[in-house]
Amino acid sequence: MKYFMMSMHFNKSKPEHFGLKLFNSDTYIDDEGTKWKPLELYDFGWGPENGYYRLPMLSFKDLFIIGSHDDDIINKYGSASVILENYADELLDKVEYLISQNEIHKYIDFLKILKLDFPMNRSNTKGLTYKEIKSYANRWKKIADTINKY
């Protein structure tokens, strides 16, 4: 099942390029009656790709499952985009749990799509103290160090 539609190298920009028609002011519909909303998706390094997500938006748990187990590459990148944008704290806890359970190897490909092999603080730092920010940064660094062993 498709949960995301995304351009690749900006080869699609308009709703009709994705087979969509306007349903109401900010929702589109495909020929099967599925509703979609626009969303900037994965950034391969030159800016976020144009895309759409299927309504309703999935939970972190479902996005992680789709990203790590779905064969559809667009679903993987779409899931990664939403997780990175909206669920950094849940992702941090999930990956630390996978490491603690020695299950990280099962998810390496998806974790690299999430770019977790690069040590960067992805947590929201607004309103946090320097000590709290440093703690989050150290946790993300440990994750990157672990992933880079694979």
PAFIMI-6269 format. One record per residue: x, y, z of N, C-alpha, C, O, CB in turn; residue number from 1. Coordinates in pm, 1 decimal, always signed. Glycine has a CB too. Layout:
REM residues N
nx|ny|nz|cax|cay|caz|cx|cy|cz|ox|oy|oz|cbx|cby|cbz|resi
X|Y|Z|X|Y|Z|X|Y|Z|X|Y|Z|X|Y|Z|NUM $
...
This chain:
REM residues 150
nx|ny|nz|cax|cay|caz|cx|cy|cz|ox|oy|oz|cbx|cby|cbz|resi
+83.9|-117.7|+0.0|+0.0|+0.0|+0.0|+88.5|+124.2|+0.0|+190.8|+129.6|+68.4|-95.5|-0.3|+121.4|1 $
+47.7|+222.2|-77.0|+121.9|+348.0|-81.5|+75.5|+438.7|+32.4|-43.6|+465.2|+48.4|+103.3|+418.6|-218.9|2 $
+172.5|+485.3|+110.9|+144.8|+582.2|+216.8|+200.5|+719.1|+181.9|+160.2|+820.3|+239.3|+203.1|+534.5|+349.3|3 $
+294.0|+721.3|+86.9|+358.4|+845.4|+44.7|+374.6|+845.2|-106.7|+387.3|+739.9|-169.2|+495.7|+863.3|+114.4|4 $
+373.9|+963.3|-163.5|+411.6|+985.3|-302.4|+517.0|+1094.6|-298.1|+502.3|+1193.5|-226.3|+287.0|+1025.0|-394.2|5 $
+624.2|+1076.3|-375.8|+734.7|+1171.3|-366.5|+803.4|+1184.7|-501.6|+817.4|+1088.0|-576.5|+835.9|+1127.2|-258.7|6 $
+845.6|+1306.7|-530.5|+928.2|+1327.2|-649.1|+1067.2|+1271.1|-620.7|+1105.1|+1249.8|-505.5|+935.3|+1479.0|-688.1|7 $
+1140.5|+1248.2|-725.5|+1281.1|+1208.4|-713.9|+1359.2|+1303.6|-803.4|+1337.6|+1308.2|-924.5|+1304.4|+1055.7|-755.2|8 $
+1449.1|+1379.0|-743.5|+1524.5|+1482.0|-815.9|+1428.8|+1587.7|-872.7|+1451.7|+1642.8|-980.3|+1608.5|+1418.0|-930.1|9 $
+1323.1|+1613.9|-799.1|+1224.3|+1716.2|-834.1|+1161.2|+1693.0|-971.3|+1130.6|+1788.3|-1043.0|+1288.8|+1852.9|-830.8|10 $
+1141.8|+1565.0|-1007.7|+1082.5|+1534.1|-1138.0|+930.7|+1552.6|-1139.9|+869.1|+1544.9|-1246.2|+1116.4|+1391.9|-1177.3|11 $
+869.6|+1577.1|-1023.3|+726.1|+1603.2|-1014.3|+705.5|+1723.6|-924.3|+771.6|+1737.4|-821.4|+648.3|+1478.8|-960.4|12 $
+613.4|+1810.6|-963.5|+589.4|+1928.0|-879.8|+441.1|+1958.6|-861.8|+401.9|+2013.0|-758.5|+658.5|+2048.0|-939.3|13 $
+358.6|+1924.9|-959.5|+216.7|+1956.9|-953.5|+135.8|+1834.0|-911.2|+177.2|+1720.7|-935.6|+167.6|+2009.4|-1089.6|14 $
+20.7|+1856.8|-848.1|-63.2|+1743.5|-807.1|-92.9|+1645.4|-921.0|-92.3|+1524.0|-900.7|-193.4|+1795.0|-750.6|15 $
-118.6|+1698.5|-1039.9|-150.6|+1609.8|-1152.2|-32.5|+1520.8|-1191.2|-52.5|+1414.0|-1249.0|-194.4|+1692.0|-1272.6|16 $
+91.1|+1563.8|-1160.1|+208.0|+1478.3|-1185.2|+204.1|+1352.7|-1098.9|+264.6|+1251.1|-1133.1|+337.8|+1555.9|-1158.6|17 $
+133.2|+1360.4|-987.9|+118.5|+1247.9|-895.8|-14.2|+1175.1|-916.9|-44.6|+1080.1|-844.7|+128.9|+1296.4|-751.3|18 $
-93.1|+1218.4|-1014.3|-223.3|+1157.5|-1039.5|-330.0|+1204.4|-941.6|-423.9|+1130.6|-911.8|-211.8|+1007.5|-1033.3|19 $
-316.0|+1326.3|-891.8|-408.2|+1378.8|-791.7|-490.6|+1494.7|-846.6|-448.0|+1568.0|-935.8|-331.6|+1423.6|-668.2|20 $
-610.5|+1508.3|-789.8|-698.8|+1620.3|-822.3|-736.8|+1688.8|-691.5|-740.9|+1625.4|-586.0|-826.8|+1572.3|-901.0|21 $
-764.2|+1817.0|-699.2|-803.3|+1893.4|-580.9|-936.1|+1841.1|-527.1|-1033.1|+1826.5|-601.4|-813.8|+2044.2|-613.7|22 $
-938.9|+1813.2|-396.6|-1061.4|+1768.7|-329.1|-1124.2|+1885.6|-254.0|-1243.4|+1912.9|-267.7|-1031.5|+1651.4|-231.6|23 $
-1042.0|+1954.3|-174.1|-1082.3|+2079.5|-110.4|-958.0|+2166.8|-98.5|-857.6|+2138.0|-163.6|-1148.6|+2054.6|+30.5|24 $
-961.3|+2270.3|-19.3|-855.4|+2371.4|-19.9|-714.1|+2317.3|+0.2|-619.9|+2372.4|-56.8|-883.4|+2471.0|+85.5|25 $
-696.0|+2211.8|+79.0|-560.1|+2160.5|+103.6|-551.7|+2008.0|+98.4|-455.1|+1949.3|+147.0|-511.0|+2208.5|+238.6|26 $
-650.9|+1945.2|+40.7|-654.4|+1799.5|+30.5|-676.2|+1761.1|-115.2|-749.9|+1827.1|-188.4|-766.1|+1739.1|+121.2|27 $
-610.1|+1652.3|-155.5|-620.7|+1602.8|-292.0|-674.4|+1460.8|-288.3|-672.7|+1394.9|-184.4|-483.7|+1608.5|-364.7|28 $
-722.3|+1414.6|-403.8|-780.9|+1281.2|-411.7|-727.3|+1212.0|-536.2|-704.6|+1275.9|-638.9|-936.9|+1287.8|-414.3|29 $
-707.0|+1080.0|-526.2|-663.0|+1004.2|-643.2|-783.4|+935.0|-706.9|-896.2|+950.0|-659.8|-553.8|+900.1|-604.2|30 $
-759.6|+860.2|-812.8|-868.3|+795.1|-886.4|-940.3|+688.4|-804.7|-1053.1|+651.2|-837.2|-814.4|+733.3|-1012.7|31 $
-876.7|+639.2|-699.9|-938.7|+536.8|-615.8|-1014.2|+596.9|-497.7|-1072.6|+523.8|-417.7|-833.3|+440.6|-565.1|32 $
-1013.3|+729.9|-486.6|-1084.6|+796.5|-378.0|-1002.8|+816.3|-251.9|-1056.5|+858.9|-149.6|-1205.6|+719.5|-344.5|33 $
-873.6|+786.1|-257.4|-785.9|+804.7|-142.5|-748.2|+951.9|-131.4|-716.7|+1016.6|-231.3|-659.1|+716.2|-154.3|34 $
-751.6|+1003.8|-9.4|-719.8|+1144.9|+13.3|-574.1|+1161.4|+53.9|-518.2|+1080.1|+127.5|-811.7|+1204.3|+121.1|35 $
-514.0|+1269.7|+3.4|-372.1|+1298.5|+23.0|-353.7|+1445.2|+59.4|-430.3|+1531.4|+16.1|-290.8|+1263.6|-103.6|36 $
-251.2|+1472.3|+139.5|-213.6|+1610.6|+172.2|-69.3|+1632.7|+128.7|+12.9|+1541.4|+136.0|-231.0|+1640.2|+325.6|37 $
-38.6|+1754.3|+83.5|+99.4|+1783.1|+42.8|+192.6|+1792.7|+162.8|+152.7|+1833.3|+271.9|+105.0|+1912.7|-37.3|38 $
+316.4|+1754.7|+139.7|+417.3|+1758.4|+245.3|+555.2|+1756.2|+181.1|+581.3|+1676.7|+90.8|+400.1|+1639.2|+344.3|39 $
+643.0|+1843.6|+228.1|+782.2|+1835.1|+183.5|+841.0|+1708.3|+244.1|+827.2|+1683.5|+363.9|+865.5|+1963.2|+225.3|40 $
+906.8|+1628.1|+160.3|+957.2|+1500.1|+208.3|+1110.0|+1496.3|+208.0|+1174.2|+1599.5|+227.1|+901.8|+1386.5|+122.9|41 $
+1166.5|+1383.2|+187.4|+1307.8|+1356.4|+211.0|+1400.5|+1454.4|+140.5|+1377.4|+1493.0|+25.9|+1340.4|+1217.4|+167.4|42 $
+1504.0|+1492.9|+210.3|+1605.5|+1581.8|+155.0|+1729.7|+1498.2|+123.8|+1800.0|+1453.5|+214.5|+1639.0|+1699.2|+254.2|43 $
+1755.3|+1477.9|-3.4|+1872.2|+1401.3|-46.7|+1998.3|+1486.5|-51.6|+2105.6|+1438.5|-88.1|+1846.7|+1340.2|-183.0|44 $
+1984.2|+1613.5|-14.4|+2100.1|+1702.2|-11.7|+2080.7|+1829.4|-91.6|+2163.2|+1920.4|-84.0|+2219.7|+1630.1|-62.8|45 $
+1974.4|+1836.9|-167.2|+1950.0|+1956.4|-248.0|+1815.6|+2020.3|-214.2|+1764.7|+2102.6|-290.3|+1955.2|+1921.7|-396.7|46 $
+1758.9|+1982.7|-101.4|+1631.6|+2038.2|-55.4|+1525.9|+1929.4|-50.0|+1538.9|+1825.6|-114.9|+1585.6|+2152.7|-147.1|47 $
+1421.4|+1953.7|+27.7|+1318.0|+1851.0|+42.2|+1240.4|+1826.9|-88.0|+1206.3|+1920.2|-160.8|+1221.2|+1890.6|+152.8|48 $
+1214.3|+1700.5|-113.9|+1139.5|+1661.4|-232.9|+991.3|+1695.4|-216.9|+939.2|+1701.1|-105.6|+1157.1|+1511.0|-260.6|49 $
+925.5|+1717.4|-328.7|+781.2|+1739.3|-329.8|+711.8|+1606.7|-299.9|+756.0|+1501.0|-344.9|+733.9|+1797.7|-466.9|50 $
+604.3|+1613.3|-224.7|+535.5|+1489.2|-196.6|+400.0|+1506.4|-132.1|+352.3|+1617.2|-107.7|+619.3|+1405.7|-110.6|51 $
+340.0|+1390.9|-105.5|+207.5|+1383.2|-44.3|+204.4|+1265.6|+51.5|+274.4|+1166.3|+31.4|+96.3|+1369.6|-152.0|52 $
+123.5|+1276.8|+155.3|+101.7|+1163.7|+244.4|-45.4|+1126.7|+243.5|-133.4|+1211.8|+230.0|+149.0|+1196.1|+387.8|53 $
-69.1|+999.0|+257.9|-204.0|+944.2|+260.4|-268.4|+978.2|+393.9|-205.0|+966.1|+498.7|-202.7|+790.7|+237.0|54 $
-393.6|+1020.5|+390.4|-467.4|+1050.0|+513.4|-527.6|+921.8|+570.6|-572.0|+836.3|+493.9|-578.4|+1154.7|+486.9|55 $
-530.4|+906.3|+700.9|-473.3|+995.0|+802.2|-323.5|+968.7|+819.0|-273.3|+863.5|+779.6|-545.9|+976.8|+936.8|56 $
-252.4|+1066.2|+878.4|-109.4|+1048.2|+904.0|-92.1|+934.9|+1003.9|-169.1|+921.4|+1099.0|-43.9|+1179.8|+957.1|57 $
+8.6|+855.2|+980.9|+36.0|+740.1|+1066.8|+108.5|+781.4|+1194.9|+168.0|+888.9|+1202.5|+118.9|+636.5|+991.2|58 $
+102.2|+694.4|+1294.4|+172.2|+715.7|+1421.5|+320.6|+685.6|+1405.3|+362.6|+627.1|+1305.5|+111.5|+627.6|+1533.1|59 $
+399.1|+725.9|+1503.8|+542.9|+695.2|+1501.9|+565.3|+544.8|+1486.1|+646.1|+501.7|+1403.9|+611.4|+746.1|+1631.3|60 $
+493.8|+466.3|+1564.8|+511.6|+320.6|+1561.5|+488.2|+266.2|+1420.1|+567.8|+186.9|+1369.7|+415.3|+252.2|+1661.6|61 $
+379.3|+309.0|+1357.0|+349.2|+262.0|+1221.7|+451.1|+313.1|+1119.9|+492.1|+239.3|+1030.2|+208.9|+305.9|+1180.9|62 $
+491.6|+438.3|+1133.7|+592.2|+493.6|+1043.2|+723.6|+417.2|+1054.3|+788.4|+390.2|+953.2|+615.0|+642.1|+1073.0|63 $
+763.2|+382.2|+1176.1|+888.6|+309.1|+1195.6|+878.6|+169.8|+1133.2|+973.1|+123.3|+1069.5|+922.8|+298.4|+1346.3|64 $
+766.1|+104.5|+1151.2|+746.9|-28.7|+1092.2|+753.0|-20.0|+939.9|+821.9|-99.3|+875.7|+611.6|-89.9|+1137.2|65 $
+681.4|+75.7|+882.5|+681.8|+91.2|+736.7|+821.7|+125.1|+686.7|+869.1|+66.9|+589.2|+582.3|+200.4|+693.5|66 $
+887.0|+218.5|+753.3|+1020.5|+258.6|+710.7|+1122.3|+147.3|+717.4|+1213.0|+140.0|+634.5|+1067.3|+372.2|+793.2|67 $
+1107.8|+61.3|+815.1|+1208.2|-44.0|+833.4|+1172.0|-176.0|+766.4|+1258.6|-262.3|+751.8|+1229.7|-67.8|+979.6|68 $
+1046.2|-194.5|+724.9|+1006.6|-324.0|+669.0|+940.0|-319.1|+531.9|+931.9|-422.1|+464.9|+914.9|-390.1|+762.6|69 $
+893.1|-204.6|+488.8|+822.0|-195.4|+360.8|+921.8|-205.4|+246.7|+1033.5|-154.8|+256.9|+741.4|-63.1|+351.1|70 $
+882.2|-270.1|+138.5|+969.0|-282.2|+21.1|+964.3|-158.8|-67.9|+1052.0|-139.6|-152.1|+930.0|-404.0|-59.6|71 $
+862.0|-74.6|-49.7|+846.1|+45.4|-131.9|+942.7|+153.8|-84.0|+930.8|+202.3|+28.6|+699.4|+96.7|-127.0|72 $
+1036.3|+191.1|-167.6|+1139.8|+287.9|-129.8|+1080.6|+424.4|-98.1|+1131.8|+494.8|-11.1|+1243.0|+301.2|-241.1|73 $
+974.0|+462.9|-167.0|+910.1|+591.6|-139.1|+848.7|+590.1|+0.7|+856.8|+689.8|+72.5|+801.9|+623.6|-245.6|74 $
+787.9|+479.5|+40.0|+734.8|+467.4|+176.2|+846.8|+477.9|+279.6|+828.5|+538.7|+385.1|+659.7|+334.1|+193.1|75 $
+961.9|+419.1|+249.7|+1075.4|+426.8|+342.2|+1120.4|+572.4|+361.5|+1135.8|+619.4|+474.2|+1193.1|+341.0|+290.1|76 $
+1141.3|+642.6|+249.1|+1187.7|+780.7|+258.0|+1080.2|+873.3|+314.3|+1111.3|+966.4|+388.6|+1231.8|+829.9|+121.1|77 $
+955.5|+848.8|+280.0|+846.8|+928.8|+336.1|+836.7|+911.1|+486.0|+823.4|+1008.7|+559.8|+714.8|+892.1|+271.0|78 $
+842.9|+786.7|+531.5|+839.2|+759.0|+675.5|+955.5|+825.7|+746.6|+938.1|+886.0|+852.5|+841.6|+608.2|+701.6|79 $
+1073.4|+814.8|+688.8|+1192.2|+877.0|+748.4|+1173.0|+1027.7|+761.3|+1208.2|+1086.4|+863.6|+1317.8|+846.4|+663.9|80 $
+1117.8|+1089.8|+658.8|+1096.2|+1234.9|+661.2|+1005.9|+1277.1|+776.0|+1037.3|+1370.6|+849.6|+1036.2|+1281.3|+529.3|81 $
+894.9|+1208.5|+790.8|+798.7|+1244.6|+895.8|+856.5|+1216.3|+1033.5|+838.7|+1296.3|+1125.3|+666.4|+1167.8|+877.3|82 $
+925.0|+1104.6|+1049.4|+986.7|+1072.1|+1178.1|+1087.3|+1179.4|+1216.9|+1085.5|+1228.0|+1330.0|+1055.2|+934.3|+1172.5|83 $
+1174.6|+1216.5|+1124.6|+1276.9|+1316.7|+1155.5|+1215.9|+1452.2|+1189.6|+1266.9|+1523.9|+1275.6|+1372.4|+1331.7|+1038.3|84 $
+1108.9|+1486.1|+1123.2|+1046.1|+1616.9|+1143.8|+961.4|+1622.9|+1271.2|+956.1|+1726.5|+1337.5|+959.8|+1651.6|+1024.2|85 $
+895.2|+1512.0|+1305.5|+794.5|+1516.6|+1410.9|+818.6|+1425.7|+1531.5|+754.0|+1442.5|+1635.0|+665.2|+1482.6|+1352.9|86 $
+909.6|+1331.0|+1519.8|+921.5|+1230.4|+1625.5|+1065.3|+1204.4|+1670.2|+1101.4|+1089.3|+1695.0|+860.7|+1101.9|+1578.8|87 $
+1147.0|+1306.9|+1680.9|+1288.1|+1287.4|+1717.3|+1303.8|+1221.6|+1853.8|+1387.2|+1132.4|+1869.2|+1361.2|+1420.8|+1716.4|88 $
+1226.4|+1262.9|+1952.4|+1241.2|+1205.5|+2086.2|+1199.6|+1058.9|+2089.5|+1265.2|+977.2|+2154.1|+1159.0|+1284.9|+2187.0|89 $
+1091.1|+1025.1|+2020.3|+1048.2|+885.8|+2012.7|+1152.4|+801.4|+1939.9|+1177.9|+686.8|+1977.0|+912.2|+875.0|+1942.0|90 $
+1212.1|+859.3|+1836.0|+1316.0|+789.5|+1761.0|+1437.6|+763.8|+1849.7|+1493.6|+654.2|+1848.3|+1356.5|+870.6|+1636.7|91 $
+1477.8|+862.9|+1925.2|+1591.4|+847.6|+2016.2|+1566.7|+733.1|+2113.1|+1652.7|+646.9|+2130.7|+1617.4|+978.1|+2093.6|92 $
+1451.0|+731.5|+2175.4|+1418.2|+624.2|+2270.5|+1413.1|+487.9|+2202.2|+1462.9|+389.2|+2256.4|+1283.9|+652.9|+2338.5|93 $
+1353.2|+482.4|+2083.3|+1340.5|+355.6|+2010.3|+1477.4|+298.8|+1974.0|+1502.8|+179.9|+1993.6|+1256.6|+375.2|+1883.0|94 $
+1564.6|+382.9|+1921.8|+1695.6|+333.7|+1878.3|+1780.5|+293.7|+1999.1|+1852.7|+194.2|+1993.5|+1768.8|+441.1|+1794.4|95 $
+1772.6|+369.3|+2107.0|+1845.1|+328.4|+2228.8|+1793.5|+193.7|+2279.2|+1871.3|+110.5|+2325.9|+1830.5|+435.8|+2339.9|96 $
+1663.5|+172.7|+2269.7|+1606.4|+44.0|+2309.7|+1659.2|-68.2|+2219.2|+1698.5|-174.1|+2268.1|+1451.5|+49.3|+2304.5|97 $
+1660.0|-44.8|+2088.0|+1710.2|-146.1|+1995.3|+1856.3|-180.1|+2023.9|+1896.3|-296.2|+2015.3|+1695.1|-98.1|+1851.0|98 $
+1934.7|-80.0|+2057.6|+2074.9|-103.4|+2093.2|+2083.0|-186.9|+2219.6|+2160.0|-282.7|+2225.8|+2150.0|+30.1|+2112.1|99 $
+2004.7|-151.8|+2320.2|+2007.6|-224.2|+2448.3|+1964.9|-369.5|+2432.5|+2007.8|-455.5|+2509.4|+1917.3|-155.2|+2550.0|100 $
+1880.1|-397.7|+2332.6|+1832.2|-533.6|+2307.6|+1915.6|-607.4|+2202.0|+1880.8|-717.9|+2160.5|+1686.9|-529.4|+2264.0|101 $
+2024.4|-545.7|+2159.7|+2110.6|-602.4|+2055.1|+2032.8|-636.3|+1928.2|+2057.7|-739.0|+1865.2|+2180.4|-727.3|+2107.0|102 $
+1938.1|-549.3|+1890.8|+1856.8|-569.1|+1770.7|+1883.7|-463.2|+1664.1|+1817.3|-460.6|+1560.4|+1709.7|-568.3|+1807.3|103 $
+1979.1|-378.0|+1689.2|+2005.8|-266.0|+1599.6|+2039.3|-312.9|+1457.7|+2003.8|-246.8|+1360.0|+2120.1|-181.6|+1654.6|104 $
+2106.8|-425.9|+1447.1|+2148.3|-476.6|+1315.9|+2030.1|-503.0|+1222.4|+2046.0|-498.4|+1100.4|+2228.3|-604.0|+1333.2|105 $
+1912.4|-530.4|+1277.8|+1793.1|-558.1|+1197.1|+1739.5|-433.1|+1127.4|+1660.7|-442.7|+1033.3|+1684.3|-618.2|+1284.5|106 $
+1782.2|-317.1|+1173.8|+1725.4|-190.8|+1127.6|+1828.4|-97.2|+1064.1|+1796.7|+17.8|+1033.9|+1659.1|-121.0|+1242.4|107 $
+1949.6|-144.8|+1043.8|+2059.5|-59.8|+998.7|+2027.2|+15.6|+870.0|+2055.3|+134.9|+859.7|+2183.4|-143.2|+978.3|108 $
+1968.9|-52.0|+772.8|+1940.6|+15.8|+645.4|+1848.2|+135.5|+666.0|+1873.5|+243.2|+612.0|+1877.5|-82.5|+544.9|109 $
+1741.2|+117.8|+743.7|+1649.2|+228.4|+767.1|+1714.3|+336.6|+852.7|+1691.1|+455.3|+829.9|+1521.3|+177.9|+834.3|110 $
+1794.6|+297.8|+949.7|+1861.4|+397.0|+1034.8|+1958.6|+482.0|+954.2|+1980.9|+598.6|+986.5|+1935.6|+327.8|+1149.8|111 $
+2015.7|+424.7|+850.6|+2103.4|+503.7|+762.3|+2021.6|+595.7|+672.2|+2066.8|+705.7|+640.3|+2191.6|+410.6|+676.2|112 $
+1902.2|+553.4|+630.6|+1813.5|+644.4|+557.8|+1777.5|+762.2|+648.1|+1766.2|+875.5|+601.1|+1684.9|+570.4|+509.5|113 $
+1759.5|+735.8|+777.1|+1732.4|+840.7|+874.7|+1856.4|+925.5|+903.8|+1849.4|+1024.8|+976.2|+1680.3|+779.4|+1003.5|114 $
+1969.1|+885.1|+846.6|+2098.3|+954.4|+862.4|+2146.1|+955.2|+1007.6|+2211.6|+1049.4|+1052.3|+2087.3|+1098.1|+811.6|115 $
+2112.3|+849.1|+1079.7|+2153.3|+840.8|+1219.3|+2298.5|+798.7|+1234.7|+2350.3|+793.5|+1346.2|+2064.5|+744.4|+1293.2|116 $
+2364.3|+768.7|+1123.8|+2507.5|+739.1|+1128.6|+2590.0|+866.9|+1137.0|+2712.1|+861.6|+1151.5|+2549.3|+658.0|+1005.8|117 $
+2524.1|+980.5|+1128.0|+2589.1|+1110.9|+1140.9|+2556.4|+1167.2|+1279.0|+2438.8|+1184.2|+1311.2|+2543.0|+1209.4|+1027.4|118 $
+2658.3|+1196.9|+1362.3|+2632.3|+1244.7|+1499.2|+2580.8|+1388.3|+1501.3|+2656.1|+1484.0|+1483.7|+2759.4|+1235.0|+1583.3|119 $
+2451.1|+1399.9|+1523.1|+2387.3|+1530.8|+1523.9|+2271.7|+1526.9|+1623.1|+2198.0|+1428.4|+1628.5|+2337.8|+1570.9|+1381.1|120 $
+2255.6|+1631.3|+1700.2|+2144.9|+1639.0|+1794.0|+2016.9|+1670.2|+1717.7|+2002.3|+1779.9|+1663.8|+2171.6|+1745.6|+1903.0|121 $
+1925.0|+1576.1|+1712.6|+1798.6|+1593.2|+1641.3|+1685.0|+1632.1|+1735.0|+1574.4|+1661.0|+1689.4|+1762.7|+1465.6|+1567.4|122 $
+1710.9|+1633.2|+1864.0|+1607.8|+1663.0|+1963.5|+1575.6|+1811.7|+1966.2|+1659.2|+1895.7|+1932.7|+1652.4|+1616.6|+2102.3|123 $
+1454.2|+1842.3|+2006.3|+1412.5|+1981.1|+2022.8|+1488.8|+2040.0|+2141.6|+1484.5|+1984.7|+2251.5|+1257.2|+1991.9|+2044.0|124 $
+1556.7|+2149.1|+2120.5|+1638.9|+2208.3|+2226.2|+1578.6|+2336.1|+2283.5|+1635.8|+2397.9|+2373.2|+1777.2|+2237.3|+2173.4|125 $
+1464.8|+2374.3|+2231.7|+1401.9|+2498.2|+2276.8|+1367.8|+2489.5|+2426.2|+1299.1|+2397.5|+2470.6|+1274.5|+2527.6|+2193.9|126 $
+1417.3|+2587.0|+2501.6|+1388.8|+2594.8|+2644.1|+1473.4|+2503.9|+2731.6|+1453.4|+2499.3|+2853.0|+1247.6|+2563.6|+2666.5|127 $
+1568.1|+2430.9|+2671.9|+1652.5|+2340.5|+2749.8|+1779.4|+2411.5|+2795.0|+1823.5|+2508.5|+2733.5|+1687.9|+2215.5|+2667.9|128 $
+1836.1|+2362.0|+2902.2|+1963.1|+2414.1|+2950.7|+2077.0|+2356.8|+2866.8|+2059.2|+2260.5|+2792.2|+1982.9|+2380.4|+3100.5|129 $
+2193.4|+2417.8|+2880.7|+2311.3|+2367.4|+2810.1|+2337.2|+2221.8|+2848.6|+2368.7|+2139.7|+2762.5|+2435.5|+2454.6|+2841.6|130 $
+2324.4|+2190.1|+2974.4|+2348.6|+2054.0|+3024.2|+2251.0|+1954.3|+2959.7|+2290.7|+1844.2|+2921.7|+2334.9|+2049.7|+3178.8|131 $
+2125.2|+1992.9|+2947.6|+2025.1|+1904.8|+2886.1|+2053.6|+1886.0|+2737.0|+2042.6|+1775.1|+2684.6|+1883.1|+1962.2|+2906.2|132 $
+2089.8|+1993.8|+2670.0|+2120.6|+1985.4|+2527.1|+2241.4|+1895.8|+2504.3|+2241.7|+1812.3|+2413.8|+2146.3|+2125.6|+2468.5|133 $
+2343.1|+1913.4|+2586.2|+2464.2|+1831.0|+2575.2|+2431.9|+1683.1|+2599.6|+2487.4|+1595.4|+2533.4|+2571.6|+1879.3|+2675.6|134 $
+2343.3|+1656.3|+2693.7|+2302.4|+1518.5|+2721.8|+2236.3|+1454.8|+2599.6|+2268.2|+1341.6|+2563.4|+2206.4|+1514.7|+2841.8|135 $
+2143.8|+1527.9|+2535.8|+2081.0|+1476.9|+2414.2|+2184.3|+1455.4|+2304.1|+2182.9|+1352.6|+2236.5|+1971.9|+1573.0|+2366.0|136 $
+2272.9|+1551.1|+2286.4|+2375.8|+1540.2|+2182.9|+2463.6|+1417.1|+2205.5|+2499.2|+1347.8|+2110.2|+2462.5|+1667.1|+2180.2|137 $
+2498.1|+1390.0|+2330.2|+2579.6|+1272.6|+2361.3|+2504.2|+1142.8|+2331.8|+2563.8|+1045.5|+2285.4|+2622.9|+1275.7|+2508.2|138 $
+2375.8|+1141.1|+2358.2|+2295.2|+1022.2|+2328.3|+2290.4|+996.3|+2177.7|+2304.7|+882.2|+2133.6|+2152.2|+1038.6|+2383.9|139 $
+2270.3|+1102.7|+2098.5|+2269.1|+1087.7|+1953.9|+2406.5|+1044.5|+1901.5|+2415.5|+966.2|+1806.9|+2225.8|+1218.6|+1887.8|140 $
+2512.3|+1095.5|+1962.8|+2648.1|+1056.6|+1921.0|+2672.0|+908.5|+1946.1|+2730.7|+840.2|+1862.1|+2754.2|+1140.2|+1995.4|141 $
+2627.2|+857.9|+2060.4|+2642.5|+714.7|+2090.2|+2569.2|+629.7|+1985.9|+2617.4|+524.0|+1945.1|+2589.1|+682.6|+2232.2|142 $
+2452.8|+677.4|+1944.2|+2378.3|+605.6|+1841.1|+2457.7|+604.6|+1711.5|+2472.8|+499.3|+1649.5|+2239.3|+669.3|+1818.9|143 $
+2508.6|+719.4|+1669.5|+2587.4|+727.4|+1546.0|+2710.3|+636.1|+1553.8|+2742.9|+566.1|+1458.0|+2630.9|+873.4|+1519.2|144 $
+2776.4|+637.8|+1666.5|+2895.6|+552.4|+1684.1|+2858.4|+405.6|+1669.7|+2931.5|+328.7|+1607.3|+2961.3|+577.0|+1822.3|145 $
+2745.8|+366.5|+1726.6|+2701.1|+227.5|+1717.8|+2666.6|+190.3|+1574.5|+2708.3|+85.0|+1526.3|+2580.2|+204.2|+1808.6|146 $
+2591.8|+274.2|+1506.7|+2551.5|+246.3|+1368.6|+2673.0|+239.3|+1276.6|+2676.3|+157.6|+1184.6|+2453.7|+353.6|+1318.4|147 $
+2770.8|+322.6|+1300.3|+2891.1|+324.4|+1216.4|+2978.1|+200.9|+1233.0|+3074.4|+183.6|+1158.3|+2972.6|+446.5|+1247.2|148 $
+2947.4|+116.3|+1327.0|+3019.0|-10.5|+1341.8|+2969.9|-114.9|+1240.8|+3031.8|-220.0|+1224.6|+3002.7|-64.0|+1484.7|149 $
+2858.7|-85.4|+1173.5|+2799.4|-179.9|+1078.4|+2831.2|-142.7|+936.2|+2789.0|-211.7|+843.4|+2649.6|-186.9|+1096.7|150 $
